[in-house]
Amino acid sequence: MPPKPSSRHYFLQLSPKLKVYSLVIVLSLLVFFSFLLINNYFQLKTIQVEGEKVYNKLSGLESLKGSNLLFLSPQFIKETITNSNPAIVIEDITKEYPDKIYINIKSLEQLAQLKLNIGFAQLSENGKIIKKIKEKDKNLPIINFYQKFDYYQLNVGEDLDYKEVTTALFLLKRCYDLDLKIESIDISGLSMIVFNLKDPPAGEAGKKIYFSGEKERENQANELETLLIQFKIKAQNFKVLDLRFDKPIVKF
C-alpha cells in the first residue's frame, strides 16, 4: 500500500496564498490563547486594605477584581475608590504580582459644615466635601460664606478650592489643637475671617478671633498659640483678638 500523505505534504501542496492564510490563522490562535493564559495569570484576585482603620466595606473594590494587574494603573485604582468613598484619602498603592494589591488609606475628619442655600456640606480640613446634609450637625462649627452655594450643584467628593475656605479650615484645625471651641466662622471676604468661640459667660458677648486669607496662615496660627500661652500665664481673658495685621490687636 502506498504511504498515506502527511499533513506536511498537504501543506506543501497548498497554494502560496493559502499557506499565508493558514500561517496567519495559526499565529493568531497562538497569540489569542497566550493572551488568555497571561490575562488569567495576572487577574486581580486579592485587595488588601490597610491604614489607621480597617475598612471591610469600601465601595468600588469589587469592580477592580478581575482586572489585569499589568495594565491596572495606580491612578485608576485611586480614582475608582476615592470617587466611591469621599471620606478617605489613599496614601499608597502597592502591586504584588501576579494577582494582589495593597492599599493604604487614611480617613478624612469632618472638620466643619458649610452653610448652603439648603442644608450643609460637611468639609474635611482640605476643603473636600465628605457629605451633604439637610439638618445641621450640632457637633460641627458652621461656616457662613458670603457666597451661598447651591445644595444640588455641589457634589460629594468635590474640593472647594476657595482660599478663604481653605484658610479658615487650616486655622480651625489649629484652633482645635489649642483646645479652642469654635461655634461658627463668618467669612465676609479674603481679609475678613471671623471665628466665634463657644460658651461665652452669661450676659457677655462671645469671644472673636479675626484672621485674614491675605496674611500667611502659618504665621497667624503661631501668633495665636503664642498669645494664648501669654494670656494663660498672666491670667488674662481676651474678648477680641485680631491677627490680620503685622501686630496683633487684643481687646480685654
C-alpha positions as CSV (number, residue, x, y, z in Angstrom):
1,M,0.0,0.0,0.0
2,P,1.3,3.5,-0.8
3,P,2.1,5.6,2.3
4,K,-0.6,8.0,3.5
5,P,0.2,11.6,2.7
6,S,1.2,13.5,5.8
7,S,-0.2,16.9,6.9
8,R,3.1,18.4,6.0
9,H,2.6,17.0,2.5
10,Y,-0.8,18.6,2.2
11,F,0.6,21.9,3.4
12,L,3.3,21.9,0.8
13,Q,0.7,21.3,-1.9
14,L,-1.3,24.3,-0.9
15,S,-1.0,27.5,-3.0
16,P,1.2,30.2,-1.5
17,K,-1.8,32.4,-0.8
18,L,-3.5,29.6,1.3
19,K,-0.2,28.9,3.1
20,V,0.0,32.6,4.2
21,Y,-3.7,32.5,5.4
22,S,-3.0,29.2,7.3
23,L,0.1,30.7,9.0
24,V,-1.8,33.8,9.9
25,I,-4.7,31.8,11.5
26,V,-2.3,29.6,13.4
27,L,-0.3,32.5,14.7
28,S,-3.5,34.4,15.6
29,L,-4.7,31.4,17.6
30,L,-1.4,31.1,19.4
31,V,-1.4,34.8,20.3
32,F,-5.1,34.7,21.4
33,F,-4.6,31.7,23.7
34,S,-1.3,33.1,25.0
35,F,-3.1,36.3,25.9
36,L,-5.9,34.4,27.7
37,L,-3.3,32.5,29.7
38,I,-1.4,35.7,30.6
39,N,-4.6,37.6,31.4
40,N,-5.9,34.8,33.7
41,Y,-2.5,34.6,35.4
42,F,-2.4,38.4,36.2
43,Q,-6.1,38.8,37.1
44,L,-6.5,40.8,40.3
45,K,-7.9,38.4,42.9
46,T,-7.0,40.0,46.3
47,I,-7.2,43.6,47.6
48,Q,-5.6,44.2,51.0
49,V,-6.7,47.4,52.6
50,E,-4.5,48.9,55.4
51,G,-4.5,52.1,57.4
52,E,-5.4,53.7,60.6
53,K,-8.8,52.0,60.5
54,V,-9.8,48.7,59.0
55,Y,-12.3,49.1,56.2
56,N,-14.1,46.0,55.2
57,K,-16.8,47.5,53.0
58,L,-15.2,50.1,50.8
59,S,-17.2,50.7,47.7
60,G,-15.6,50.1,44.3
61,L,-13.3,47.2,45.3
62,E,-15.3,44.5,43.5
63,S,-15.2,46.5,40.2
64,L,-11.4,46.2,40.3
65,K,-11.3,42.5,40.8
66,G,-10.7,40.5,37.6
67,S,-8.8,43.3,36.0
68,N,-5.3,42.7,34.5
69,L,-2.8,43.8,37.1
70,L,-0.3,44.5,34.4
71,F,-2.5,47.3,32.9
72,L,-4.1,48.5,36.1
73,S,-2.6,51.9,36.9
74,P,-2.4,53.2,40.5
75,Q,-4.1,56.4,39.3
76,F,-7.1,54.5,38.0
77,I,-7.3,52.5,41.2
78,K,-7.1,55.7,43.3
79,E,-9.9,57.4,41.3
80,T,-12.1,54.4,41.3
81,I,-12.0,54.0,45.1
82,T,-12.0,57.7,46.2
83,N,-14.9,58.6,43.8
84,S,-17.0,56.0,45.7
85,N,-15.6,56.7,49.1
86,P,-15.2,60.5,49.6
87,A,-14.4,60.2,53.4
88,I,-11.0,58.6,52.7
89,V,-7.7,59.5,51.0
90,I,-5.4,56.9,49.5
91,E,-1.8,57.3,50.7
92,D,-0.1,54.4,48.9
93,I,-0.9,51.6,46.4
94,T,1.5,48.6,46.0
95,K,1.2,45.9,43.4
96,E,2.2,42.3,44.3
97,Y,2.3,40.2,41.2
98,P,0.7,38.2,39.9
99,D,-2.7,39.0,41.5
100,K,-2.7,41.2,44.6
101,I,-2.6,44.9,45.6
102,Y,-2.1,46.6,48.9
103,I,-3.9,49.9,49.5
104,N,-3.0,52.2,52.4
105,I,-5.8,54.6,53.3
106,K,-6.4,57.4,55.7
107,S,-9.8,58.6,56.9
108,L,-10.8,62.2,56.5
109,E,-12.1,64.0,59.5
110,Q,-15.3,66.1,59.2
111,L,-14.0,69.4,60.4
112,A,-16.8,71.9,59.7
113,Q,-20.1,72.3,57.9
114,L,-20.5,74.9,55.2
115,K,-24.0,76.5,55.1
116,L,-25.6,76.2,51.7
117,N,-28.8,77.7,50.3
118,I,-30.4,74.5,51.5
119,G,-28.7,72.4,54.2
120,F,-25.0,72.0,54.8
121,A,-21.9,70.5,53.3
122,Q,-19.5,68.7,55.7
123,L,-15.9,69.5,54.9
124,S,-12.5,67.9,55.6
125,E,-9.5,70.1,56.6
126,N,-8.5,70.3,52.9
127,G,-11.9,71.5,51.8
128,K,-13.2,68.2,50.4
129,I,-17.0,67.7,50.6
130,I,-17.4,64.5,52.6
131,K,-21.2,64.6,53.0
132,K,-24.2,66.8,52.3
133,I,-27.0,67.0,54.9
134,K,-30.3,68.9,55.2
135,E,-30.1,69.4,59.0
136,K,-27.1,70.8,60.8
137,D,-24.7,68.7,62.8
138,K,-24.6,70.1,66.4
139,N,-21.0,68.9,66.8
140,L,-19.5,70.8,63.9
141,P,-19.0,74.6,63.6
142,I,-20.9,76.3,60.8
143,I,-19.0,78.3,58.1
144,N,-21.1,81.2,56.9
145,F,-19.6,82.1,53.5
146,Y,-20.5,85.4,51.8
147,Q,-21.4,83.4,48.7
148,K,-24.2,80.9,49.2
149,F,-23.5,77.7,47.3
150,D,-26.3,75.6,45.8
151,Y,-27.0,72.3,47.6
152,Y,-27.7,70.5,44.3
153,Q,-24.8,71.8,42.4
154,L,-22.1,70.7,44.8
155,N,-21.0,67.1,44.6
156,V,-19.8,64.8,47.4
157,G,-16.1,64.3,46.8
158,E,-15.6,67.7,45.3
159,D,-12.9,70.0,46.6
160,L,-13.8,73.6,47.4
161,D,-10.8,75.5,46.2
162,Y,-11.6,78.9,47.7
163,K,-8.7,80.4,49.6
164,E,-11.0,81.9,52.2
165,V,-12.5,78.5,52.9
166,T,-9.2,76.5,52.9
167,T,-7.6,79.2,55.1
168,A,-10.5,79.0,57.6
169,L,-10.3,75.2,57.7
170,F,-6.5,75.2,58.3
171,L,-6.9,77.7,61.2
172,L,-9.8,75.8,62.6
173,K,-7.7,72.7,62.8
174,R,-5.0,74.7,64.7
175,C,-7.7,76.1,67.0
176,Y,-8.8,72.5,67.8
177,D,-5.2,71.6,68.6
178,L,-5.1,74.6,71.0
179,D,-8.4,73.4,72.7
180,L,-10.4,76.3,71.5
181,K,-14.1,75.6,71.0
182,I,-15.5,77.3,67.8
183,E,-19.2,77.9,67.4
184,S,-19.1,79.4,63.9
185,I,-17.0,81.1,61.3
186,D,-18.1,84.1,59.3
187,I,-16.3,84.8,56.0
188,S,-17.1,88.2,54.6
189,G,-14.1,88.2,52.2
190,L,-10.5,87.2,51.9
191,S,-9.4,89.7,54.6
192,M,-12.3,89.1,57.0
193,I,-12.5,85.6,58.5
194,V,-14.1,85.7,62.0
195,F,-14.1,82.8,64.4
196,N,-16.8,83.0,67.0
197,L,-16.0,81.0,70.1
198,K,-18.4,78.9,72.1
199,D,-19.8,79.3,75.6
200,P,-19.4,83.0,76.4
201,P,-20.0,83.9,80.1
202,A,-23.6,84.8,80.9
203,G,-24.5,88.3,79.8
204,E,-21.3,88.8,77.8
205,A,-20.7,88.8,74.1
206,G,-18.8,85.8,72.7
207,K,-15.1,86.0,72.0
208,K,-14.0,86.6,68.5
209,I,-10.7,86.0,66.6
210,Y,-10.1,87.8,63.3
211,F,-8.0,86.1,60.6
212,S,-7.1,87.1,57.1
213,G,-6.6,85.0,53.9
214,E,-4.1,87.6,52.7
215,K,-1.7,87.0,55.5
216,E,0.4,83.9,55.8
217,R,-1.8,81.5,57.7
218,E,1.0,79.7,59.4
219,N,2.2,83.0,60.9
220,Q,-1.3,83.7,62.2
221,A,-1.6,80.2,63.8
222,N,1.8,80.7,65.5
223,E,0.8,84.2,66.8
224,L,-2.4,82.7,68.2
225,E,-0.6,80.0,70.0
226,T,2.0,82.4,71.5
227,L,-0.7,84.9,72.6
228,L,-2.8,82.1,74.3
229,I,0.2,81.0,76.3
230,Q,0.8,84.6,77.4
231,F,-2.8,85.0,78.4
232,K,-2.7,81.8,80.4
233,I,0.5,82.9,82.3
234,K,-0.9,86.3,83.0
235,A,-4.5,85.0,83.8
236,Q,-5.9,87.3,81.1
237,N,-9.2,86.7,79.3
238,F,-9.4,88.4,75.9
239,K,-12.7,89.4,74.2
240,V,-11.4,90.2,70.7
241,L,-8.2,89.0,69.1
242,D,-7.3,90.4,65.6
243,L,-4.4,88.7,63.8
244,R,-4.9,90.2,60.4
245,F,-2.2,92.9,60.7
246,D,1.6,92.9,61.4
247,K,1.0,93.4,65.1
248,P,-1.9,91.6,66.8
249,I,-4.7,93.7,68.3
250,V,-6.1,92.5,71.6
251,K,-9.2,93.7,73.4
252,F,-9.9,92.6,77.0
